[in-house]
Amino acid sequence: MLLDNSDMLNSAFQIEHNPDLEQIDWEHILFLFQKINWKHRESAEIKNAFKLSTETIFVYHEAKIIAFGRVIGDGRYYAMLADIVVDPDYQGKGLGSFLVKSLNDKLVNYHFVNLSAAPGADRFYKSLGWKKQTTAFIWPQGPKQLRQHCEKEN
Protein backbone atom coordinates (compact mmCIF):
# COMPACT_ATOMS: atom_id res chain seq x y z
CA MET A 1 0.00 0.00 0.00
CA LEU A 2 1.39 3.41 -0.91
CA LEU A 3 1.34 6.02 1.78
CA ASP A 4 1.00 9.69 0.99
CA ASN A 5 3.54 11.62 3.06
CA SER A 6 2.57 15.24 2.43
CA ASP A 7 4.38 16.57 5.52
CA MET A 8 7.81 15.40 4.37
CA LEU A 9 7.57 15.53 0.61
CA ASN A 10 4.93 18.11 -0.30
CA SER A 11 2.42 15.39 -1.30
CA ALA A 12 4.13 15.02 -4.67
CA PHE A 13 5.62 11.66 -3.75
CA GLN A 14 4.38 8.38 -2.29
CA ILE A 15 6.37 6.34 0.22
CA GLU A 16 6.38 2.59 0.65
CA HIS A 17 8.14 0.94 3.63
CA ASN A 18 8.95 -2.77 3.35
CA PRO A 19 6.78 -3.43 0.29
CA ASP A 20 6.16 -6.76 -1.38
CA LEU A 21 9.47 -7.01 -3.23
CA GLU A 22 7.89 -9.20 -5.91
CA GLN A 23 6.04 -6.07 -7.08
CA ILE A 24 9.21 -3.99 -7.59
CA ASP A 25 10.49 -3.36 -11.12
CA TRP A 26 14.09 -4.52 -10.55
CA GLU A 27 15.16 -3.58 -14.07
CA HIS A 28 14.15 0.01 -13.25
CA ILE A 29 16.11 -0.19 -9.98
CA LEU A 30 19.14 -1.37 -11.99
CA PHE A 31 18.59 1.56 -14.37
CA LEU A 32 18.66 4.00 -11.41
CA PHE A 33 21.89 2.46 -10.09
CA GLN A 34 23.42 2.89 -13.55
CA LYS A 35 22.10 6.44 -13.80
CA ILE A 36 24.14 7.41 -10.71
CA ASN A 37 27.17 5.47 -12.04
CA TRP A 38 26.95 2.59 -9.55
CA LYS A 39 27.58 -0.05 -12.17
CA HIS A 40 28.49 -3.73 -12.06
CA ARG A 41 25.15 -4.81 -10.62
CA GLU A 42 22.51 -7.23 -11.83
CA SER A 43 18.78 -6.88 -11.22
CA ALA A 44 18.39 -10.42 -9.78
CA GLU A 45 21.26 -9.82 -7.36
CA ILE A 46 19.82 -6.44 -6.31
CA LYS A 47 16.45 -8.09 -5.64
CA ASN A 48 18.10 -10.77 -3.51
CA ALA A 49 20.07 -8.15 -1.55
CA PHE A 50 16.86 -6.25 -0.79
CA LYS A 51 15.16 -9.49 0.30
CA LEU A 52 17.96 -10.00 2.85
CA SER A 53 17.58 -6.46 4.18
CA THR A 54 15.88 -5.69 7.48
CA GLU A 55 14.22 -2.47 6.24
CA THR A 56 13.50 -1.12 2.78
CA ILE A 57 11.96 2.10 1.56
CA PHE A 58 10.89 3.21 -1.91
CA VAL A 59 9.76 6.66 -3.05
CA TYR A 60 7.44 6.97 -6.04
CA HIS A 61 6.44 9.83 -8.29
CA GLU A 62 3.56 9.17 -10.67
CA ALA A 63 3.79 5.42 -9.94
CA LYS A 64 7.51 5.23 -10.84
CA ILE A 65 10.26 4.59 -8.30
CA ILE A 66 12.55 7.60 -8.06
CA ALA A 67 14.42 6.90 -4.81
CA PHE A 68 15.10 4.01 -2.46
CA GLY A 69 17.28 2.73 0.33
CA ARG A 70 17.68 -0.18 2.71
CA VAL A 71 19.11 -1.34 6.01
CA ILE A 72 21.29 -4.37 6.50
CA GLY A 73 21.09 -5.43 10.12
CA ASP A 74 20.93 -8.11 12.75
CA GLY A 75 17.80 -6.74 14.40
CA ARG A 76 19.41 -5.27 17.50
CA TYR A 77 23.16 -4.55 17.64
CA TYR A 78 24.52 -3.68 14.21
CA ALA A 79 22.88 -1.98 11.26
CA MET A 80 24.15 -0.37 8.10
CA LEU A 81 22.30 1.92 5.74
CA ALA A 82 22.91 0.86 2.17
CA ASP A 83 21.98 1.77 -1.38
CA ILE A 84 20.63 5.24 -0.66
CA VAL A 85 19.74 6.21 -4.23
CA VAL A 86 17.86 9.21 -5.60
CA ASP A 87 17.27 9.62 -9.32
CA PRO A 88 19.46 12.59 -10.36
CA ASP A 89 16.38 14.21 -11.94
CA TYR A 90 14.86 14.41 -8.43
CA GLN A 91 17.92 15.32 -6.36
CA GLY A 92 17.80 18.53 -4.35
CA LYS A 93 14.23 17.98 -3.18
CA GLY A 94 15.06 16.48 0.23
CA LEU A 95 14.54 12.87 -0.83
CA GLY A 96 18.01 11.68 0.22
CA SER A 97 17.62 13.28 3.64
CA PHE A 98 14.16 11.76 3.94
CA LEU A 99 15.46 8.26 3.09
CA VAL A 100 18.32 8.44 5.58
CA LYS A 101 16.14 9.84 8.38
CA SER A 102 13.30 7.37 7.75
CA LEU A 103 15.63 4.38 7.78
CA ASN A 104 17.64 5.63 10.75
CA ASP A 105 14.43 6.23 12.74
CA LYS A 106 13.79 2.45 12.54
CA LEU A 107 17.09 1.73 14.31
CA VAL A 108 16.39 2.95 17.84
CA ASN A 109 18.62 1.38 20.53
CA TYR A 110 21.06 -0.26 18.13
CA HIS A 111 24.65 -0.28 19.37
CA PHE A 112 26.18 0.65 16.01
CA VAL A 113 24.55 2.24 12.97
CA ASN A 114 26.80 3.13 10.08
CA LEU A 115 26.89 3.59 6.34
CA SER A 116 29.42 3.60 3.57
CA ALA A 117 29.10 6.85 1.67
CA ALA A 118 29.72 7.32 -2.02
CA PRO A 119 32.79 9.41 -2.78
CA GLY A 120 31.93 13.08 -2.42
CA ALA A 121 28.90 12.53 -0.16
CA ASP A 122 30.67 13.51 3.09
CA ARG A 123 29.11 16.97 3.33
CA PHE A 124 25.61 15.57 2.76
CA TYR A 125 25.87 12.99 5.57
CA LYS A 126 27.59 15.42 7.93
CA SER A 127 24.73 17.90 7.35
CA LEU A 128 22.36 15.20 8.64
CA GLY A 129 24.41 14.73 11.82
CA TRP A 130 26.44 11.69 10.81
CA LYS A 131 30.04 11.55 12.05
CA LYS A 132 33.10 10.03 10.43
CA GLN A 133 34.10 6.86 12.23
CA THR A 134 37.72 6.53 13.31
CA THR A 135 37.62 2.77 13.82
CA ALA A 136 36.05 1.53 10.59
CA PHE A 137 38.03 -0.60 8.17
CA ILE A 138 37.38 -1.94 4.69
CA TRP A 139 38.79 -4.90 2.82
CA PRO A 140 39.14 -3.27 -0.63
CA GLN A 141 37.60 -5.31 -3.42
CA GLY A 142 39.86 -3.80 -6.03
CA PRO A 143 41.87 -0.72 -6.96
CA LYS A 144 38.80 1.52 -7.32
CA GLN A 145 37.67 0.84 -3.73
CA LEU A 146 41.22 1.25 -2.53
CA ARG A 147 41.45 4.63 -4.28
CA GLN A 148 37.98 5.93 -3.33
CA HIS A 149 37.43 4.56 0.17
CA CYS A 150 40.83 4.12 1.82
CA GLU A 151 43.26 6.46 3.54
CA LYS A 152 46.51 6.91 1.72
CA GLU A 153 49.36 4.86 3.19
CA ASN A 154 52.44 6.77 4.39
N, C-alpha and C positions, 0 to 999 in steps of 0.2 A: 504494500500500500504506500503510495506517495504521500508525503506530508508537506503541506505548504508551510514555509517558515518565513512569514512576512517580516517578523521582527529583525531577523539577521540578514536577510537577503532581498529586502524590498519586494517581496512576493513575486519576483520575476523567475525564481528558481524553485524547484521541488527537491526535497531531501529524502533519501531512503537509507535508513540504518539497517544493516544486516539483512539485505533482501534475499530472496530466493536466487541464488547464483546461477541457476539454470536459465533464468530469464534475462541474463546480462548478455549483451552483444560483445563477445570477447574479441572479435575482429576489430570492432570500433575501439575497444580499450587498447589493443595493440597499435592501432592507428594513432591514438593520442600519445602513447609512449614514443612512437617514432616521431611525432610532431614536435616533441620537446627534446629530441635527439638522444633518448634512452633506447638504444637499439639492442640488437642481439637478444631479443625475446621472442617467444612463440605464444600464440593465443592459448593453446591447451595448457602450457606450463603456467601462464599467468592465472588462468582459471583455477588450476590446482593450488597455486600459492594462496589465492584468496580463500579457497575452501579450508585451508589450514590456518587461516587467520582467526584471531579471537574477536575482532571487531572489524566491520567494513562500513564504509559510507560512500554513497554516490550522490552527485548533484546533477540534476537534469534541467535543461532549458528546452522548452517545446518538445518534450518527450525524448530528447537526445542527451546522453551522458556528456557532461562538459568538465567534470572534475570528480576525483575520487581519492580515497586513501584507505589505509588499513592498519591494524595493530597485530603484531606478532607477540604472543605472550604466553605465560604459563598459568595465568589466571589469578596470580597473587603477588609474586615477588619481582619478576622481571617482565618488562614490556618494551617494545620498540615500535615507534611509528615508522611506517614504510610506504613507499609508493604514493607520496603526496603529489598528485598531478592535477594541474589546471590547464585546460586548453589555452594556448597562448592568446587566442581571440577573446578570451574572457578574463585574462589576468588583469589585476589592478582594480577589481571589484570587491575585494575582501574574501574571495572564495578560499584561497590558501589559508588565510588566518582562521576562517570558519572551520575548515577541515581539521586543522591542527588542534584548535580549541575543543571541537566536538569530540574528537578521538581522545584527547588528553583528559577531558572531563569524565570519561568512562574508567579511568585508571586510578581512582581514589585509593589511597593506602598501599599502593605498590611501593616496594623498596627502591627500585630503580626503573626509571622511564627514560629512554633515550631515543635518538634517531641518528641516522647517517644522512647528512645534508649533501645535496648536489653542490659541486663547486660553484662558488659565487653566491650561495644562499645564506651565508653567515649573518649578514645584516638583517635579513628577513626574520630568521629564527631568534636572533637577539632582541629584535623589536617586540617579539611576543613573550619575552622573559626567559627564553632558554639560555643556558650557560654552556660554554665550552667545557668539556670534561678533560681533566688532566690525566686520568688513569685509563682511558680507552685505548685499545690497540686493535689493529686490523692485520689480517693475514692477506697481503695483496694477491689478487687473482690475476695479476699481469702487470705489465709496465704502465698501462694507463691508470690503474688504481694506485700504483706506487707513486706516480707523478701527481695525481689529483688529490689523494687522500692521506698522504704520509708526510711527516716532517722530513726535512732534508737532513741527511746524515752528515756529521762533521768530519 
